[in-house]
């Protein structure tokens, strides 16, 4: 029982203390004597313990339950000289071995590049204008699209009919802007590829097994995703649009994830459909085409989806952020492209999610942005598909998030694109990136 002098632990048996030695430990653990079971543990708030995995220590007849390690973060903000920072990607854009950031600024329609110094700090943002007439820049993804060793970017853009007298104006087919990197942190002029209406989320993968990066884009007003197969030279084939469900149904595809859901070695796609409250599973054929979408029901208003193995069974699972229901759904995979019923965590309004190991225990964790609460929620994995939750302040209206080691200390850090506003519709000033350096895991 914790509650005696600082950093001392006492033992209990059926609620009654018994005479056992104390542990002096700045990182408390739970100890038990083998002859009697411990029926309960009382501790101060903020101490998190996993399911007990008992092991012998150097003393006879004693076992230890290790305390779960929780990361803590130091935050610093970097202005991006653009309004409504919305999309973010991390990669080495100038070839110096340090991770840099690319940020898309929705209202000011520009791209900010922040070059990393390798110690968790970044140079002031360099801005690039990538817009066309009537377009609205949205989200960003990175990869080497032409095989020259330099990192390139792909950015989604909405397009409005600015000649229309209606307010808001009707939407025209959007496009993906591809910017080939020069290897020094700058980029060539964008080349545009037409996709569907109001494209937002974009991912990079190889859908046809030719070794070249391809693109998948969620068209939120077209009820489709667009697949753009890469030619390996920095160009892409014209988009092929794939329905995310039955025609005539309003689905609003937003978040998109790629992984092998059925173990056939082919990349599949999962799409979060905001309006219809479900996830479309599109199993890949290995040639860049996909089978007809199958739906799994989630909670109201799914926005983001991520694929990873949360229970260490070698099968890909899904995590879905449900903005409308204010929760996150965990779908454990069956290995055949189907999923078990959701495990739901009710915590707050969520937008986007990512997976990484934040506490270095070899188990996949989650970080989920909660724009209206100005925090991200860490889901620290137990290794069985369940999680423990803790909130971390991230800045004003955190939208998108990336995880990487920005200061080369072996710990996973976070970078969060923030609107910098008390109202998403009326930004107060330049957006910024919050860098959250992992201090202790």
ABEGO torsion letter per residue (X at the ends): XBGBBBGBBBBBBGGBBBBBBBBBBABBBBBBBAABBBABBBBBBGBBBBBBBBBBBABBGBBBBBBBBBBBBBBBBBBAGBBGBABBBBBBAAGAGBBBBBBBBAAAGBBBBBBBAGAGBBBBBBBBBABBBGBBBBBBBBEBAAGAGBBBBBBBBBBBBAABABOBBBBBBBBBBBBBBAGAGBBBBBBBBBBBBGBBBBBBBBAAGAGBBBBBBBBAAAGBBBBBBBAGAGBBBBBBBBBAEBBGBBAGBBBBBBBBAAGAGBBBBBBBBAAAGBBBBBBBAGAGBBBBBBBBBBBBGBABBBBBBAAGAGBBBBBBBBAAAGBBBBBBBAGAGBBBBBBBBBAEBBABBBBBBAAGAGBBBBBBBBAAAGBBBBBBBAGAGBBBBBBBBAEBGBABBBBBBAAGAGBBBBBBBBAGBABAABBABBBBBBBBBBAAX
